[in-house]
Amino acid sequence: MMPLLRARQEKPSWTPTRWKSAVLLQLLGLIALFVVFIQIRDEKTEAHSLGGSSIRSKKLLPWRPGLLDIHHLQVGSSVSSFVIMPDGTTALIDCGDLNVQQALRDWKAMGPPFDSLNLRSPHPNDSKTPAGWVVEYLEEFWPKSTQQQPSSKQKKTLDYLLVTHFHADHIGDGSPRQTDRSKSSSGNYILSGIPELVSKVNVKKIIDRGSPMNKEADHIAMEDATIKNYLQFMEENQDFISFEQFQVGSADQVKMQRRPHDYDFHIRVLKSNLQVVAIPHDPHHPAKDDITQVKTIENSGDSSTAEHAAHGDENTMSAAFVFEYGNFRYYEGGDQEIIRSKNGDIVLDTIGPTASAAGKVDVATLNHHGHGVSKEYLTDIDPLIMILQGWSSDQPPKRSIEMIASMPYKTNDKSTIPRKIFATDMFQNRLDEFGPELSKLFASTSGHTVVRVHPPPPKEDKTEPQMFEVLVLDGNRKIKAHHGHFPVRRTER
């Protein structure tokens, strides 16, 4: 009997104290589950607020259908932008590779002010060329949701490569002095910039401003070694790549390839060579329709500078285009500039006519690394966000930043706020020269700059604005800064 009695004595008794403990444990468990739920919810909220980026990993979440992503790359003395359209169609704007050491020697021989300039080496380091870093960037951010999902061993295929103009920082230095770059398998051209890119990435179509190979008239003498290298590259690749000349006014030449009817997205060619859309931007004009009114930008004056301007400068020949997604608008103008005579008179201005054709936008690249800013640019294009694609210690000039500071952005409610400048690269001494007030305009002075545009709200929703945001990535392509969301400019279209 004793064991049984002992067993009965040891049976737990559910006293009020024990009941309270059990209930308390259950409450603690529920609280723990609630905390986990809040953390998951907050993580999702944070990911949304960072444009699809995770705060914990600081990685930009992948593109998904419906997003427009425009990546402005920091890869050294090169200009290059990677575009993923809302349906996954891909485009690269320019891919340069400047021979930094040779350029420094050339500029030093020219004397002041060029002899004091400094240029950026390949970024983040010189283990790859600028084009090599571009290819690695494409590998990381290639749209995974498209039909084209090559394995890691397969070459990716760009739908478009858009070439604004034929300068080395936009197409690659092809001069014989570029001795540390490989040659093509034929040995006839140097793999620098675009030719190197195409050796590592397939490209369906390259569109540029035209060349003698296209049987089009050209105002620039094709004696430059870099241009000759590009032409030789074209000659040997025309059986594999479709080469076209920009069609000024077209909204159909560069278009979505996978689901073109699912999204209200269009790219209009505004200018190429000295041909530009002749009418000012009209928000009532359907974005999908071509504009046939085109004019030639004329020079003024009769000086020797005017004679030079009549034949053009490679920068003034730059192509320009506008992206439209819903009410969001983005401007890319290459190296548009103003040519002046020795006494300062304007002889040729491609900035003003291009700005008039573009109309107001939300985001714009600064023409010619910041050198191509004018009152007409700020009045007609009037962007809130400006992207400076820099690589030299003289970029941007102080007068451009002073002009931007003096002409603030007007919001939808007619109030004014400072514009925001995002520089992919900028030398610190340049920023120091501007002083504290002008420096406040720079939201970032280093890093890949990603503009992520969200889909337009349903048409029946008249209150919800379309939004976009700007994310800055470091050399490891991790998020180091986020700005936005910004509402797009209200238009009547």
Buried (B, 14 or more C-beta within 10 A) or exposed (E): EEEEEEEEEEEEEEEEEEEEEEEEEEEEEEEEEEEEEEEEEEEEEBBEBBBBBBBEEBBBBBBBBBBBBBBBBBBBBBBBBBBBBBBBBBBBBBBBBBBBEBBBEEBEEEEEEBEEBBBBBBBBEEEBBBBBBBBEBBEEBBBEBBEBEEEEEEEBEBBBBBBBBBBBBBBBBBBEBBEEBEEBEEEEBBBBBBBBBBBBBBBBBBBBBBBEBBEEEBBBEEEBBBBBBBBBBBEBBEEEBEBBBBBBBBBBBBBBBBBBEEBBBBBBBBBBBBBBBBBEBEBEBEBBEBBEEBBEBEBEBEBEBBEBBEEBBBBBBBBBBBBBBBBBBBBBBBBBBBBBBEEEEBBBBBBBBBBBBBBBBBBBBBBBBBBBBBEBBBEBBBBBBBBBBBBBBBBBBBEBBBBBBEBBBBEEEEEEEEBBBBBBBBBEEBBEEBEEEBBEBBBBBBBBBBBBBBBBBEEEEEEEBBBBBBBBBBBEBEBBBBBBBBBBBEBEE
